[in-house]
Amino acid sequence: MNTVFSIFKQIKVKEVSYEVGDEKVIATCEINVGSHTSETKIIMSHTDLNRIIARIAAMGYDFKIDNINHFDFGDGTEVVDYKFENVFGEEITLTDFQFNRSIKQIRA
């Protein structure tokens, strides 16, 4: 069984981007730690992204796949990019979400 990583009380995923075939996703998120809210980028697995999407869908939101951007660079590289407000209709805050895989936070 994987170790569970619980990081933030509340997380709001704003946008995700990944290269097709890559194991990791870069997500722009708003995190809430206590009374402090900040925007950051998190590198997570596709498994955890799918779990986030499934949890949002379980809350009654429909995933609008036609609002996903695909960028083909002509050399075989394809990047997928979408904002959660475009695919779900609004930004959604998840409470007590636990990551199953290790993540990295990118800080400036």
C-alpha angles and dihedrals in degrees: 000000000000122000111253118231114205109185116156134030090220131018130181115192109210103175140358132201132180142159113245108254094022118120096221137066126206111218127188105217142176110222130194119210110176107308094338121095122189139167117238143153121250128194108214140161125266086242092062091043089053090049090052091050091047092050092050090047089051087057088063102264121135119226107228102207093184089070094066119108120222118193117195113194095194094241094083093273116126124182123197117206132172143157116230091224088061097049098038100028094244143023112275128205117219118205124209095359112171122205116223094200130047115270135197125219117215111214130185 
